[in-house]
Amino acid sequence: MPAIADPPIAPSARRATPSAAGILALVLAGSPTGATEFAAFADAGQAPAPVDTVDLDGRPFSIGGEPSRPTLIHFFASWCEPCEEELPALMRYAEAEGERVRLIGVAVGEPASRAKTFVARLGLPDPIAHDPEQAVARAFGVRGLPATAVLTPSGGRLLRAAGPVDWAYPRTSETLHALSIQLQEHKGESR
């Protein structure tokens, strides 16, 4: 998995702070597609406060908060080959999920012009946030690309996967829904 370039990420942001829920699921173990990499969707603790940035056209854009449905925040860059390989499957996954999930793309560490060309070539849907200084990536604990963060609905929890995810694997959707429910229940128990 390619690492995110400078500026360096502070040591305190390098590790997820495990919650009482701990690591909840291994999504791609034994994936029938033969993926050589897997993504552990782990509970990364409380979601960060909303992060303000801009979209690829320079319009203000905020990422975060407590969404009403699971929100997938996918971090990518045009120079990242695994990102380019993963994105079409992620788009198909988001289309199949329809209104059950929201997808936000985040172009990390590159000029908007380069990111726009990449996004247009792949046909990525809006919204695409621009993160040239990697502030959004750092806020979500991203250390390499591709990476996916999932904000759980009404729970303010953050799930995170480092590396490519096999979005075509049926258990991916099942696992994300189950994790979201578990975290909401855990939040209710800890009050």
Solvent accessible surface area in square Angstrom, and as a share of the most:
residue,aa,sasa,rsa
1,M,110,0.49
2,P,41,0.26
3,A,75,0.58
4,I,21,0.11
5,A,68,0.53
6,D,114,0.59
7,P,53,0.33
8,P,100,0.63
9,I,17,0.09
10,A,54,0.42
11,P,93,0.59
12,S,90,0.58
13,A,32,0.25
14,R,111,0.40
15,R,166,0.60
16,A,41,0.32
17,T,101,0.59
18,P,99,0.62
19,S,27,0.18
20,A,91,0.71
21,A,28,0.22
22,G,19,0.19
23,I,131,0.67
24,L,43,0.21
25,A,23,0.18
26,L,80,0.40
27,V,0,0.00
28,L,6,0.03
29,A,49,0.38
30,G,74,0.72
31,S,13,0.08
32,P,102,0.64
33,T,84,0.49
34,G,57,0.54
35,A,48,0.38
36,T,136,0.79
37,E,78,0.35
38,F,114,0.48
39,A,1,0.00
40,A,34,0.27
41,F,0,0.00
42,A,19,0.15
43,D,3,0.01
44,A,12,0.09
45,G,7,0.06
46,Q,117,0.52
47,A,14,0.11
48,P,31,0.20
49,A,78,0.61
50,P,78,0.49
51,V,23,0.13
52,D,119,0.62
53,T,25,0.15
54,V,53,0.30
55,D,18,0.09
56,L,20,0.10
57,D,85,0.44
58,G,47,0.45
59,R,138,0.51
60,P,123,0.77
61,F,35,0.15
62,S,60,0.39
63,I,1,0.00
64,G,29,0.28
65,G,25,0.24
66,E,107,0.48
67,P,26,0.16
68,S,105,0.67
69,R,70,0.26
70,P,16,0.10
71,T,4,0.02
72,L,1,0.01
73,I,0,0.00
74,H,1,0.00
75,F,0,0.00
76,F,1,0.00
77,A,0,0.00
78,S,24,0.16
79,W,111,0.39
80,C,1,0.00
81,E,126,0.57
82,P,32,0.20
83,C,0,0.00
84,E,54,0.24
85,E,132,0.59
86,E,8,0.04
87,L,6,0.03
88,P,40,0.25
89,A,21,0.16
90,L,1,0.00
91,M,31,0.14
92,R,150,0.55
93,Y,15,0.06
94,A,17,0.13
95,E,141,0.63
96,A,78,0.60
97,E,13,0.06
98,G,40,0.38
99,E,144,0.65
100,R,135,0.49
101,V,10,0.05
102,R,92,0.34
103,L,30,0.15
104,I,3,0.01
105,G,7,0.06
106,V,0,0.00
107,A,0,0.00
108,V,1,0.01
109,G,33,0.32
110,E,6,0.03
111,P,68,0.43
112,A,30,0.23
113,S,79,0.51
114,R,128,0.47
115,A,0,0.00
116,K,86,0.36
117,T,93,0.54
118,F,4,0.01
119,V,17,0.10
120,A,79,0.61
121,R,146,0.53
122,L,35,0.18
123,G,53,0.51
124,L,17,0.08
125,P,71,0.45
126,D,118,0.61
127,P,33,0.21
128,I,8,0.04
129,A,0,0.00
130,H,18,0.08
131,D,3,0.02
132,P,57,0.36
133,E,114,0.51
134,Q,6,0.03
135,A,50,0.39
136,V,1,0.00
137,A,0,0.00
138,R,70,0.26
139,A,42,0.32
140,F,1,0.00
141,G,14,0.14
142,V,2,0.01
143,R,132,0.48
144,G,3,0.03
145,L,0,0.00
146,P,0,0.00
147,A,3,0.02
148,T,0,0.00
149,A,0,0.00
150,V,2,0.01
151,L,3,0.02
152,T,0,0.00
153,P,15,0.09
154,S,72,0.46
155,G,1,0.01
156,G,3,0.03
157,R,30,0.11
158,L,5,0.03
159,L,0,0.00
160,R,36,0.13
161,A,0,0.00
162,A,57,0.44
163,G,3,0.03
164,P,27,0.17
165,V,8,0.05
166,D,20,0.10
167,W,8,0.03
168,A,73,0.57
169,Y,22,0.08
170,P,90,0.57
171,R,111,0.40
172,T,0,0.00
173,S,23,0.15
174,E,108,0.48
175,T,15,0.09
176,L,9,0.05
177,H,56,0.25
178,A,51,0.40
179,L,3,0.02
180,S,4,0.03
181,I,99,0.50
182,Q,90,0.40
183,L,1,0.00
184,Q,69,0.31
185,E,102,0.46
186,H,50,0.22
187,K,52,0.22
188,G,45,0.44
189,E,140,0.63
190,S,79,0.51
191,R,207,0.75
